[in-house]
Amino acid sequence: MKRNVFFISDGTAITAETIGRTLLSQFESDDFEQTTIPFVRTLDKLSPVIELINRAAEEGLRPLVFSTLTDRNLSIKLKKSNSLVLDLFNVFINPLEAELGTHSTHIAGRTHGIIDKNIYDKRMEAMNFTLTHDDGASVQQLKNAQIILIGVSRSGKTPVCVFLAMQFGMRAANYPLTDDDIGSARLPKILHAHREKLYGLIIDPDRLQQIRQKRKADSTYASIRQCRNEIHDIEEMYQFERIPYLDVTDSSVEEIASKIIQDKGLKR
């Protein structure tokens, strides 16, 4: 029987989801039925949520509730439900208040809301830059990029760039390397002036073939021979040109982005 898990917040619930799922990932069981309920800011909104939790408890195992409610009265009410409530804010807020000698604001939505307009604008500008400099577009403006990812087609450049823009407000561009580019083991001329911003991605040829098969099944582009040749040649080019690079085969977008930031000494 699956155990119900609720992520409840007076904001977007992204923090509750992130911490909750991180904790649950440490358990091998995947028997969890997950429900996310954001923007619970009044008792009228909380009451039906508590009813839902109690009903789930009656029908099965005691639910788990990951909460980032900032309103203490709502938190107290939630803890009376028939569930294990993990109050993620109070776990950390109370000792922080004691250490800092001051009270927290208890304002809802500060993590993912528009608290600092300058930071928000920077993130949106970075996102616009990344989208207009995807897949080798607008190469004349690469000088304005903070990081330029290079690699063969379908090696994961675009999702990593989007994550860097959205999460960190970085102007991330990417440039696809073709057979013509990598066959000579030399960087394309267009990239020479931006060498210090380059970071290469490689991927296992078998995994690359699986990805390409979904796009162009049974084509030369998706053949294992083509994939092996491209990865072999591009790795030689990275080494010859002394471009830092990363094997992304078994890494998540978040892991790849963090490694790039660390390797390039970028400010998060």
Residue, then its C-alpha position, 0 to 999 in steps of 0.5 A: m500500500k502506498r503512503n500518502v505524502f503531502f507538500i504544503s506551503d503558503g508559497t509555491a511549495i517548491t522548497a517543501e518539495t525539494i527538501g521533502r523529495t531529497l529526504l525521501s530519496q534516501f529510502e529505497s521504497d518508492d511507495f509514495e503517493q505525492t500531492t503538492i498544495p501551494f498557497v495555503r495562506t488562510l484557515d479557509k484554505l487549510s481546513p479542506v487540506i486537513e480533511l484531505i490528510n485525515r481522509a487519507a489516514e483513514e483509508g491507508l497508512r499515516p500520511l507524511v506532511f512536509s510543511t513550509l507554512t510561515d504562519r504559526n497558527l496555521s502550523i499549529k492547526l496542521k499539526k493536529s491532523n492525523s499525520l506526521v507533520l515535518d515543519l521544515f521552517n521551525v526546524f531551522i528558524n527557531p535555532l536561527e532566531a536564538e543564534l542571531g538574537t532576532h525574530s524572523t519576518h515570517i513572510a510567505g513566499r520570500t524564497h520564490g517570490i519577487i522580493d528583490k526586483n533587481i534579482y528577478d529582472k536579472r534572472m529574466e534577462a538571463m533567460n531571454f539571453t539564453l533562449t536567443h543564444d541557443d544552439g549557436a544562434s546570435v553568435q555575434q553576441l557571444k561576448n556577452a555570455q558568462i558561460i558557453l557550453i559546447g558539445v555534439s548534438r543532443s548532449g544536454k547543452t540546452p537544458v543545462c543552459v536554461f537551468l543556469a539562467m533560471q536558477f542562477g541568473m547566468r547568461a548561458a549560451n551554447y554552440p553545437l559542434t558538428d562533424d566539420d567542427i570536430g574532425s580537425a580537432r580544432l575549435p571553430k574560428i567563431l569560438h576562438a575569442h571566447r575560449e575562456k568562457l567555453y566548457g565542453l560536454i561529452i556523453d557515453p555513445d550508447r546513451l547518445q544513440q538512445i537519445r538520437q534514436k528518439r529524434k531520428a530513428d535508424s538514421t546515420y545521425a543516430s547510428i552507434r558508429q556515428c555517435r562513437n566517432e563524434i564523441h571520440d573526436i570531440e574529446e580529442m579536440y577538448q584535450f588538444e585545445r585544453i577546454p575543460y569538459l565533463d562526462v554528463t552521462d549519469s548526471s542530473v541537470e542540477e549536478i552538471a550545472s553545479k560542477i560547471i560553476q565550480d570548475k569555472g569559478l563562477k559566482r552562484 
